[in-house]
Amino acid sequence: MSVARLRSPLGLGQATVTLLGLVVVSDLCAVGAGLEVRRRADGLAAGASPLGTGTPSGAAHRADTLYLLSGLAQTLLWLACGVVFLCWLYRLRVNAEVFSPDGHSKARAWVIAGWIVPLANLWYPRRVVLDIWDASRSGTGPARHGLVNAWWALWLVSTTAQVLISDDYDSAHTATQFRTAAVESMAVDTADMAAAALALLLVLRLTRMQHGKALAQPILVPTLG
């Protein structure tokens, strides 16, 4: 493993915050698209007609298309945000080793692997973030982890719910089924939006903590050989 070297978290932090903000906007747009699908489905529910066919005005079909496009935008933004978030988190993890070399219960590789290894992805990322938080904070009082815990709880809820309902909309054929799937998706999108908003606050807080600690307590460390 390479020697830990202190590097500024500001650039990656700003990029991550920007992308998380766009994720929140995309979730909000997805909720709006879901509302439109529900409204159109309510108008067709009596006949249980397929949502995308048999509508002279084509309004229901347009609502379906808008919903699918909003889902595609969400996916693309989450992928981009996930990559930048992990780069930011890795930068903070290395910095945290400079602040507290022995204050980490998981190896550096788990910063990435913790998100993809089954079962470990239920708690390893939270543990990594908690160790970074504790190493980056100033003062000697009890550490407060409320923001980290709230973010992680919402992340687990939103991602688990997304897996559970992922096929409901694609497998829907009647207006009633489309309405149910849209309502489920809106609930998940709302939870996802809240998780992204808390992640945004977490990124801001941790970035400022590390930047402030580095400025207040300059640390001389060996550079990479």
Backbone as JSON, one array per atom type, in Angstrom:
{
  "sequence": "MSVARLRSPLGLGQATVTLLGLVVVSDLCAVGAGLEVRRRADGLAAGASPLGTGTPSGAAHRADTLYLLSGLAQTLLWLACGVVFLCWLYRLRVNAEVFSPDGHSKARAWVIAGWIVPLANLWYPRRVVLDIWDASRSGTGPARHGLVNAWWALWLVSTTAQVLISDDYDSAHTATQFRTAAVESMAVDTADMAAAALALLLVLRLTRMQHGKALAQPILVPTLG",
  "N": [[0.85, -1.2, 0.0], [0.51, 2.23, -0.79], [2.27, 5.08, 0.58], [0.59, 7.24, 2.8], [-0.48, 10.43, 1.8], [-1.14, 13.79, 2.29], [-3.72, 15.43, 0.63], [-5.59, 17.98, -1.06], [-9.1, 18.02, -0.46], [-10.96, 19.57, -1.7], [-11.56, 20.07, -4.5], [-12.57, 17.56, -5.54], [-14.59, 17.3, -3.69], [-16.3, 19.46, -4.32], [-17.08, 18.73, -6.92], [-18.44, 16.34, -6.37], [-20.53, 17.26, -4.76], [-21.91, 18.84, -6.62], [-22.78, 16.9, -8.49], [-24.38, 15.3, -6.83], [-26.35, 17.16, -6.25], [-27.51, 17.35, -8.78], [-28.51, 14.77, -8.95], [-30.5, 14.87, -7.0], [-32.22, 16.69, -8.27], [-32.89, 15.17, -10.53], [-34.27, 13.07, -9.3], [-36.44, 14.47, -8.32], [-37.63, 15.25, -10.73], [-38.29, 12.72, -11.66], [-40.23, 11.98, -9.81], [-42.19, 13.83, -10.51], [-42.74, 12.86, -13.12], [-43.75, 10.37, -12.45], [-46.09, 11.13, -11.12], [-47.54, 12.11, -13.27], [-47.88, 9.78, -14.78], [-49.45, 8.33, -12.98], [-51.71, 9.97, -12.92], [-52.64, 9.78, -15.57], [-53.06, 7.05, -15.67], [-55.12, 6.75, -13.83], [-57.19, 7.79, -15.3], [-57.62, 5.79, -17.09], [-58.15, 3.53, -15.69], [-60.67, 2.38, -15.23], [-61.32, 0.9, -17.51], [-59.16, -0.73, -17.58], [-57.14, -0.57, -19.54], [-54.21, -1.01, -21.6], [-51.48, 1.09, -20.81], [-49.94, 2.47, -22.72], [-51.34, 2.28, -25.14], [-54.23, 2.54, -27.28], [-55.17, 5.12, -26.75], [-56.51, 7.92, -27.95], [-55.47, 10.57, -27.84], [-52.88, 10.19, -27.18], [-51.74, 10.95, -24.83], [-51.28, 9.37, -22.57], [-49.35, 7.65, -23.5], [-47.27, 9.42, -23.95], [-46.79, 10.2, -21.33], [-45.8, 7.81, -20.32], [-43.44, 7.57, -21.84], [-42.04, 9.84, -20.96], [-41.67, 9.12, -18.31], [-39.98, 6.87, -18.54], [-37.73, 8.06, -19.71], [-36.98, 9.82, -17.69], [-36.19, 7.98, -15.79], [-33.97, 6.89, -17.06], [-32.27, 9.11, -17.09], [-31.87, 9.4, -14.33], [-30.44, 7.02, -13.79], [-28.05, 7.35, -15.3], [-26.99, 9.66, -14.11], [-26.63, 8.76, -11.48], [-24.67, 6.81, -11.89], [-22.48, 8.36, -12.8], [-22.22, 10.06, -10.6], [-21.68, 8.18, -8.61], [-19.11, 7.23, -9.3], [-17.52, 9.56, -9.02], [-18.05, 10.15, -6.35], [-16.85, 7.94, -5.05], [-14.18, 8.39, -5.73], [-13.77, 10.78, -4.35], [-14.24, 9.84, -1.73], [-12.18, 8.02, -1.41], [-9.97, 9.72, -1.54], [-10.4, 11.19, 0.83], [-10.14, 9.12, 2.64], [-7.42, 8.39, 2.46], [-6.29, 10.81, 3.28], [-7.27, 10.79, 5.89], [-5.77, 8.78, 7.02], [-3.39, 10.07, 7.33], [-4.03, 11.92, 9.3], [-4.82, 10.17, 11.35], [-3.21, 7.47, 11.68], [-3.63, 4.92, 12.82], [-6.33, 4.69, 13.15], [-8.31, 3.22, 11.79], [-10.56, 0.71, 11.02], [-10.95, -0.86, 8.81], [-9.26, -2.01, 5.88], [-7.66, 0.01, 3.34], [-8.51, -0.79, 0.78], [-11.16, -1.51, 1.1], [-12.63, 0.77, 0.83], [-13.55, 0.94, -1.76], [-14.22, -1.76, -2.42], [-16.03, -2.38, -0.42], [-18.52, -1.51, -1.24], [-19.4, -3.27, -3.16], [-19.05, -5.94, -2.51], [-21.04, -8.63, -1.59], [-23.21, -8.66, 1.28], [-21.14, -7.54, 2.95], [-21.46, -5.03, 1.9], [-23.54, -4.02, 3.29], [-22.77, -2.82, 5.62], [-20.01, -2.13, 5.68], [-19.27, 0.23, 4.11], [-20.4, 2.3, 5.68], [-18.9, 1.97, 8.04], [-16.34, 2.62, 7.13], [-16.72, 5.34, 6.48], [-17.37, 6.35, 9.0], [-14.92, 5.97, 10.36], [-13.31, 7.71, 8.88], [-14.6, 10.1, 9.5], [-14.18, 10.28, 12.3], [-11.39, 10.49, 12.36], [-11.03, 12.88, 11.07], [-12.24, 14.91, 12.47], [-12.13, 17.73, 14.69], [-11.1, 18.43, 18.08], [-11.76, 16.8, 21.25], [-14.0, 15.7, 22.37], [-16.96, 13.54, 22.67], [-17.69, 11.78, 19.68], [-20.08, 12.64, 17.23], [-22.35, 10.96, 15.31], [-24.68, 11.29, 13.9], [-25.44, 12.37, 11.35], [-24.08, 10.7, 9.55], [-25.23, 8.21, 10.19], [-27.95, 8.65, 9.61], [-27.85, 9.2, 6.86], [-26.83, 6.71, 5.91], [-28.83, 4.92, 6.7], [-31.05, 5.8, 5.17], [-29.99, 5.41, 2.65], [-29.77, 2.58, 2.56], [-32.49, 1.9, 2.78], [-33.62, 3.08, 0.44], [-32.14, 1.87, -1.69], [-32.64, -0.87, -1.25], [-35.44, -0.95, -1.49], [-35.64, -0.17, -4.14], [-34.58, -2.37, -5.51], [-36.53, -4.26, -4.88], [-38.81, -3.36, -6.24], [-38.06, -3.15, -8.85], [-38.84, -4.48, -11.22], [-41.53, -4.05, -11.47], [-42.76, -1.94, -12.95], [-41.97, -2.45, -15.61], [-43.19, -4.89, -16.03], [-45.85, -4.32, -15.95], [-49.18, -4.18, -17.32], [-51.79, -3.3, -17.36], [-53.81, -0.36, -16.7], [-54.24, -0.07, -13.97], [-52.14, -1.58, -12.9], [-49.96, -0.09, -13.84], [-50.42, 2.27, -12.47], [-50.05, 1.46, -9.8], [-47.34, 0.7, -9.89], [-46.17, 3.15, -10.51], [-46.75, 4.68, -8.23], [-45.3, 3.23, -6.3], [-42.72, 3.66, -7.31], [-42.5, 6.43, -7.04], [-42.43, 6.67, -4.27], [-40.0, 5.39, -3.71], [-38.27, 7.04, -5.17], [-38.53, 9.38, -3.72], [-37.4, 8.64, -1.26], [-34.84, 8.14, -2.2], [-34.12, 10.67, -3.05], [-34.02, 12.0, -0.6], [-31.92, 10.57, 0.59], [-29.83, 11.25, -1.14], [-29.72, 13.99, -0.69], [-28.9, 14.06, 1.99], [-26.44, 12.79, 1.66], [-25.16, 14.76, 0.19], [-24.96, 16.79, 2.13], [-23.3, 15.43, 3.88], [-20.94, 15.14, 2.37], [-20.22, 17.84, 2.07], [-19.79, 18.5, 4.78], [-17.74, 16.7, 5.68], [-15.69, 17.32, 3.88], [-15.16, 19.99, 4.53], [-14.37, 19.61, 7.2], [-11.97, 18.13, 6.94], [-10.43, 19.89, 5.39], [-10.31, 22.12, 7.07], [-8.97, 21.02, 9.28], [-6.51, 20.36, 8.19], [-5.53, 22.89, 7.59], [-5.4, 24.05, 10.11], [-3.7, 22.4, 11.52], [-0.96, 21.83, 10.23], [0.62, 19.14, 8.61], [3.54, 17.29, 8.24], [4.38, 14.98, 5.9], [5.73, 12.0, 4.36], [6.34, 12.02, 0.84], [5.03, 10.28, -2.06], [7.07, 7.62, -3.16]],
  "CA": [[0.0, 0.0, 0.0], [1.3, 3.44, -0.9], [2.34, 5.92, 1.76], [-0.46, 8.25, 2.84], [-0.02, 11.78, 1.55], [-2.25, 14.72, 2.42], [-4.08, 16.15, -0.6], [-6.8, 18.77, -0.86], [-10.36, 17.36, -0.82], [-11.92, 20.58, -2.14], [-12.0, 19.9, -5.89], [-13.44, 16.4, -5.63], [-15.77, 17.58, -2.89], [-17.2, 20.33, -5.09], [-17.64, 17.95, -8.02], [-19.4, 15.39, -5.81], [-21.71, 18.02, -4.34], [-22.63, 19.23, -7.84], [-23.46, 15.73, -9.04], [-25.45, 14.92, -5.9], [-27.43, 18.11, -6.47], [-28.2, 16.94, -10.01], [-29.27, 13.56, -8.62], [-31.72, 15.33, -6.31], [-33.09, 17.27, -9.29], [-33.41, 14.07, -11.36], [-35.27, 12.37, -8.5], [-37.63, 15.32, -8.29], [-38.26, 15.12, -12.05], [-38.88, 11.39, -11.73], [-41.48, 12.03, -9.04], [-43.16, 14.52, -11.37], [-43.14, 11.95, -14.19], [-44.6, 9.36, -11.83], [-47.4, 11.73, -10.88], [-48.24, 12.18, -14.55], [-48.29, 8.42, -15.11], [-50.57, 8.0, -12.11], [-52.89, 10.73, -13.36], [-53.14, 9.18, -16.8], [-53.55, 5.7, -15.37], [-56.42, 6.9, -13.18], [-58.19, 8.02, -16.32], [-57.82, 4.57, -17.86], [-58.3, 2.4, -14.78], [-61.98, 1.74, -15.32], [-61.28, -0.09, -18.57], [-57.93, -1.51, -17.43], [-56.48, -0.61, -20.84], [-52.77, -0.81, -21.55], [-51.2, 2.51, -20.66], [-49.35, 3.11, -23.89], [-52.09, 2.03, -26.36], [-55.66, 2.76, -27.21], [-55.5, 6.47, -26.28], [-56.5, 8.78, -29.13], [-54.64, 11.75, -27.68], [-51.51, 9.77, -26.95], [-51.21, 11.56, -23.61], [-50.79, 8.32, -21.68], [-48.09, 7.16, -24.08], [-46.25, 10.44, -23.69], [-46.45, 10.1, -19.91], [-44.97, 6.61, -20.19], [-42.13, 7.89, -22.42], [-41.38, 10.78, -20.05], [-41.29, 8.36, -17.13], [-38.82, 6.06, -18.88], [-36.59, 8.96, -19.92], [-36.54, 10.32, -16.38], [-35.48, 6.87, -15.16], [-32.67, 6.79, -17.71], [-31.46, 10.23, -16.59], [-31.48, 9.04, -12.96], [-29.4, 5.98, -13.83], [-26.79, 7.93, -15.8], [-26.46, 10.57, -13.1], [-26.15, 7.98, -10.34], [-23.4, 6.18, -12.26], [-21.45, 9.41, -12.79], [-22.05, 10.5, -9.21], [-21.05, 7.11, -7.85], [-17.68, 7.2, -9.6], [-16.88, 10.73, -8.41], [-18.17, 9.99, -4.9], [-15.84, 6.99, -4.59], [-12.89, 9.07, -5.83], [-13.73, 11.71, -3.21], [-14.14, 9.08, -0.49], [-10.83, 7.46, -1.34], [-9.09, 10.84, -1.2], [-10.57, 11.48, 2.24], [-9.61, 7.98, 3.42], [-5.97, 8.52, 2.51], [-6.03, 11.95, 4.17], [-7.58, 10.4, 7.26], [-4.64, 7.99, 7.5], [-2.38, 11.03, 7.76], [-4.5, 12.45, 10.58], [-4.91, 9.1, 12.36], [-2.74, 6.26, 10.99], [-4.14, 3.68, 13.43], [-7.73, 4.87, 13.49], [-9.19, 2.66, 10.76], [-10.82, -0.72, 11.26], [-10.98, -1.55, 7.52], [-8.16, -1.67, 4.99], [-7.99, 1.03, 2.34], [-9.21, -1.4, -0.36], [-12.59, -1.61, 1.37], [-13.3, 2.01, 0.41], [-14.23, 0.59, -3.01], [-14.78, -3.12, -2.37], [-17.13, -2.44, 0.53], [-19.8, -1.21, -1.9], [-19.78, -4.27, -4.15], [-19.02, -7.29, -1.94], [-22.32, -8.94, -0.95], [-23.3, -8.64, 2.74], [-20.25, -6.48, 3.44], [-21.97, -3.72, 1.46], [-24.6, -3.56, 4.19], [-22.24, -2.03, 6.74], [-18.63, -1.7, 5.53], [-19.13, 1.64, 3.72], [-20.69, 3.14, 6.86], [-17.76, 1.89, 8.95], [-15.26, 3.4, 6.51], [-17.05, 6.76, 6.63], [-17.25, 6.69, 10.42], [-13.5, 6.08, 10.68], [-12.85, 8.96, 8.29], [-15.2, 11.18, 10.29], [-13.49, 10.37, 13.59], [-10.02, 10.94, 12.14], [-11.02, 14.22, 10.49], [-12.84, 15.91, 13.33], [-11.29, 18.43, 15.66], [-11.62, 18.33, 19.43], [-11.59, 15.51, 21.94], [-15.27, 15.26, 22.95], [-17.59, 12.4, 22.02], [-18.03, 11.96, 18.28], [-21.51, 12.56, 16.9], [-22.45, 10.31, 14.0], [-26.07, 11.33, 13.47], [-25.55, 12.6, 9.91], [-23.64, 9.48, 8.87], [-26.22, 7.15, 10.4], [-29.18, 8.98, 8.88], [-27.56, 8.99, 5.44], [-26.7, 5.29, 5.6], [-30.15, 4.28, 6.85], [-31.86, 6.14, 4.0], [-29.39, 4.75, 1.48], [-30.18, 1.18, 2.59], [-33.92, 1.83, 2.5], [-33.9, 3.41, -0.96], [-31.58, 0.87, -2.59], [-33.36, -2.13, -1.06], [-36.77, -0.79, -2.09], [-35.49, -0.13, -5.6], [-34.41, -3.75, -5.96], [-37.8, -4.97, -4.7], [-39.84, -2.93, -7.19], [-37.4, -2.83, -10.12], [-39.5, -5.07, -12.38], [-42.97, -3.84, -11.43], [-43.24, -1.07, -14.04], [-41.75, -3.13, -16.89], [-44.12, -6.01, -16.16], [-47.24, -3.83, -15.88], [-49.92, -4.22, -18.59], [-53.06, -2.57, -17.24], [-53.71, 0.97, -16.09], [-54.12, -0.24, -12.52], [-50.78, -2.02, -12.61], [-49.08, 1.04, -14.07], [-50.62, 3.23, -11.38], [-49.39, 0.93, -8.61], [-45.9, 0.77, -10.09], [-45.77, 4.56, -10.45], [-46.8, 5.09, -6.82], [-44.15, 2.61, -5.66], [-41.51, 4.33, -7.77], [-42.45, 7.76, -6.44], [-42.0, 6.51, -2.89], [-38.57, 5.08, -3.75], [-37.58, 8.24, -5.63], [-38.53, 10.33, -2.6], [-36.38, 8.17, -0.33], [-33.56, 8.33, -2.86], [-33.86, 12.1, -3.02], [-33.61, 12.33, 0.77], [-30.58, 9.99, 0.8], [-28.87, 12.06, -1.89], [-29.59, 15.28, 0.0], [-28.06, 13.82, 3.17], [-25.09, 12.54, 1.15], [-24.62, 16.07, -0.16], [-24.57, 17.44, 3.39], [-22.16, 14.67, 4.41], [-19.76, 15.51, 1.58], [-19.85, 19.21, 2.47], [-19.29, 18.52, 6.16], [-16.47, 16.02, 5.78], [-14.7, 18.07, 3.12], [-14.79, 21.15, 5.35], [-13.65, 19.13, 8.37], [-10.59, 17.79, 6.58], [-9.72, 21.09, 4.94], [-10.05, 22.93, 8.26], [-7.97, 20.37, 10.13], [-5.23, 20.48, 7.51], [-5.06, 24.26, 7.72], [-5.14, 24.36, 11.51], [-2.61, 21.57, 12.02], [-0.15, 21.36, 9.1], [1.28, 17.87, 8.91], [4.59, 16.94, 7.29], [4.34, 13.54, 5.65], [6.55, 11.65, 3.21], [5.66, 11.95, -0.45], [5.12, 8.97, -2.7], [8.37, 7.36, -3.74]],
  "C": [[0.88, 1.24, 0.0], [1.24, 4.24, 0.4], [1.26, 7.0, 1.69], [0.15, 9.63, 2.66], [-1.22, 12.72, 1.56], [-2.48, 15.48, 1.12], [-5.41, 16.86, -0.37], [-8.06, 18.01, -1.29], [-11.33, 18.3, -1.52], [-12.44, 20.34, -3.55], [-12.96, 18.73, -6.06], [-14.71, 16.6, -4.82], [-16.78, 18.43, -3.65], [-17.85, 19.57, -6.23], [-18.7, 16.98, -7.51], [-20.68, 16.09, -5.38], [-22.56, 18.42, -5.55], [-23.42, 18.06, -8.4], [-24.58, 15.25, -8.12], [-26.63, 15.88, -6.03], [-28.21, 17.76, -7.72], [-29.01, 15.66, -9.79], [-30.57, 13.93, -7.92], [-32.71, 15.89, -7.32], [-33.7, 16.16, -10.15], [-34.46, 13.26, -10.61], [-36.58, 13.16, -8.45], [-38.38, 15.25, -9.62], [-38.93, 13.77, -12.2], [-40.19, 11.31, -10.95], [-42.56, 12.73, -9.85], [-43.65, 13.63, -12.5], [-44.04, 10.85, -13.66], [-46.0, 9.87, -11.55], [-48.21, 11.8, -12.16], [-48.72, 10.8, -14.99], [-49.49, 8.01, -14.27], [-51.85, 8.71, -12.55], [-53.5, 10.13, -14.62], [-53.71, 7.79, -16.56], [-54.91, 5.75, -14.68], [-57.53, 7.09, -14.2], [-58.52, 6.79, -17.14], [-58.21, 3.37, -17.01], [-59.63, 1.67, -14.93], [-62.0, 0.65, -16.38], [-60.08, -1.0, -18.5], [-57.21, -1.67, -18.75], [-54.97, -0.49, -20.67], [-52.45, 0.68, -21.58], [-50.76, 3.15, -21.96], [-50.14, 2.91, -25.16], [-53.54, 2.42, -26.16], [-56.05, 4.12, -26.71], [-55.4, 7.42, -27.45], [-55.55, 9.95, -29.0], [-53.16, 11.4, -27.53], [-50.91, 10.31, -25.68], [-50.62, 10.52, -22.67], [-49.46, 7.77, -22.19], [-46.96, 8.15, -23.83], [-45.82, 10.43, -22.22], [-45.53, 8.91, -19.65], [-43.56, 6.89, -20.69], [-41.36, 8.83, -21.5], [-40.88, 10.05, -18.8], [-40.03, 7.54, -17.4], [-37.57, 6.91, -19.09], [-36.06, 9.51, -18.59], [-35.77, 9.23, -15.63], [-34.08, 6.69, -15.76], [-31.74, 7.9, -17.22], [-30.99, 9.94, -15.16], [-30.33, 8.04, -12.96], [-28.06, 6.55, -14.24], [-26.16, 8.86, -14.76], [-25.93, 9.82, -11.89], [-24.82, 7.31, -10.65], [-22.26, 7.19, -12.21], [-21.16, 9.86, -11.37], [-21.35, 9.45, -8.38], [-19.55, 7.05, -8.05], [-16.96, 8.35, -8.9], [-16.93, 10.64, -6.89], [-17.09, 9.06, -4.36], [-14.43, 7.59, -4.68], [-12.71, 10.04, -4.67], [-13.51, 10.94, -1.9], [-12.75, 8.49, -0.32], [-9.82, 8.54, -0.97], [-9.19, 11.15, 0.29], [-10.02, 10.35, 3.12], [-8.1, 8.07, 3.55], [-5.58, 9.69, 3.41], [-6.23, 11.57, 5.63], [-6.47, 9.53, 7.86], [-3.51, 8.9, 7.97], [-2.76, 11.59, 9.13], [-4.44, 11.4, 11.69], [-4.51, 7.77, 11.73], [-3.33, 4.96, 11.53], [-5.64, 3.74, 13.74], [-8.72, 4.27, 12.52], [-9.32, 1.15, 10.93], [-10.85, -1.53, 9.97], [-9.8, -1.09, 6.66], [-8.62, -0.7, 3.92], [-8.78, 0.45, 1.16], [-10.72, -1.48, -0.16], [-13.34, -0.31, 1.07], [-14.09, 1.76, -0.87], [-14.95, -0.75, -2.89], [-15.98, -3.22, -1.45], [-18.49, -2.18, -0.09], [-20.3, -2.34, -2.79], [-19.75, -5.7, -3.61], [-20.33, -7.58, -1.22], [-22.18, -9.08, 0.57], [-22.39, -7.56, 3.34], [-20.77, -5.11, 3.05], [-23.13, -3.21, 2.31], [-24.07, -2.71, 5.33], [-20.8, -1.53, 6.57], [-18.49, -0.23, 5.09], [-19.4, 2.61, 4.88], [-19.5, 3.13, 7.81], [-16.58, 2.69, 8.43], [-15.49, 4.89, 6.72], [-16.93, 7.2, 8.09], [-15.79, 6.85, 10.84], [-12.91, 7.37, 10.11], [-13.34, 10.15, 9.1], [-14.43, 11.38, 11.59], [-12.06, 10.89, 13.44], [-9.96, 12.39, 11.71], [-11.55, 15.3, 11.43], [-11.81, 16.54, 14.27], [-11.91, 18.3, 17.05], [-11.49, 16.92, 19.99], [-12.88, 15.0, 22.57], [-15.83, 14.06, 22.22], [-17.96, 12.72, 20.57], [-19.53, 11.8, 18.07], [-21.65, 12.07, 15.46], [-23.86, 10.36, 13.43], [-26.23, 11.49, 11.98], [-25.16, 11.35, 9.13], [-24.69, 8.39, 8.99], [-27.51, 7.4, 9.64], [-29.0, 8.75, 7.38], [-27.53, 7.51, 5.11], [-28.03, 4.56, 5.71], [-31.02, 4.55, 5.62], [-31.31, 5.49, 2.74], [-29.81, 3.28, 1.42], [-31.65, 1.02, 2.24], [-34.19, 2.04, 1.02], [-33.37, 2.35, -1.92], [-32.28, -0.48, -2.47], [-34.74, -2.06, -1.7], [-36.69, -0.78, -3.61], [-35.33, -1.52, -6.18], [-35.75, -4.49, -5.91], [-38.84, -4.61, -5.76], [-39.31, -2.77, -8.61], [-38.13, -3.35, -11.35], [-40.99, -4.74, -12.46], [-43.47, -3.01, -12.6], [-43.09, -1.78, -15.39], [-42.75, -4.27, -17.11], [-45.59, -5.6, -16.12], [-47.88, -3.86, -17.27], [-51.22, -3.43, -18.53], [-52.82, -1.23, -16.58], [-53.53, 0.86, -14.58], [-52.71, -0.66, -12.12], [-49.77, -0.89, -12.8], [-49.19, 2.06, -12.93], [-49.9, 2.76, -10.12], [-47.88, 1.04, -8.72], [-45.4, 2.2, -9.99], [-45.75, 5.07, -9.01], [-45.62, 4.51, -6.06], [-42.86, 3.35, -6.03], [-41.37, 5.73, -7.18], [-41.98, 7.7, -4.99], [-40.49, 6.24, -2.82], [-37.77, 6.31, -4.17], [-37.5, 9.29, -4.52], [-37.47, 9.94, -1.57], [-34.98, 8.38, -0.9], [-33.15, 9.79, -2.84], [-33.38, 12.53, -1.64], [-32.21, 11.79, 1.07], [-29.52, 10.81, 0.08], [-28.65, 13.41, -1.23], [-28.71, 15.14, 1.25], [-26.62, 13.52, 2.77], [-24.41, 13.84, 0.78], [-24.14, 16.81, 1.09], [-23.35, 16.75, 4.0], [-20.87, 15.04, 3.69], [-19.28, 16.91, 1.96], [-19.19, 19.21, 3.84], [-17.91, 17.89, 6.26], [-15.36, 16.75, 5.03], [-14.21, 19.27, 3.92], [-14.0, 20.74, 6.58], [-12.19, 18.84, 8.03], [-9.8, 19.02, 6.16], [-9.36, 21.97, 6.14], [-8.97, 22.33, 9.14], [-6.58, 20.48, 9.51], [-4.66, 21.88, 7.65], [-4.66, 24.59, 9.15], [-3.93, 23.6, 12.06], [-1.81, 21.02, 10.85], [0.65, 20.12, 9.49], [2.33, 17.59, 7.83], [4.59, 15.42, 7.13], [5.24, 13.22, 4.46], [5.74, 11.6, 1.94], [5.82, 10.55, -1.02], [6.49, 8.79, -3.34], [8.28, 6.84, -5.15]]
}
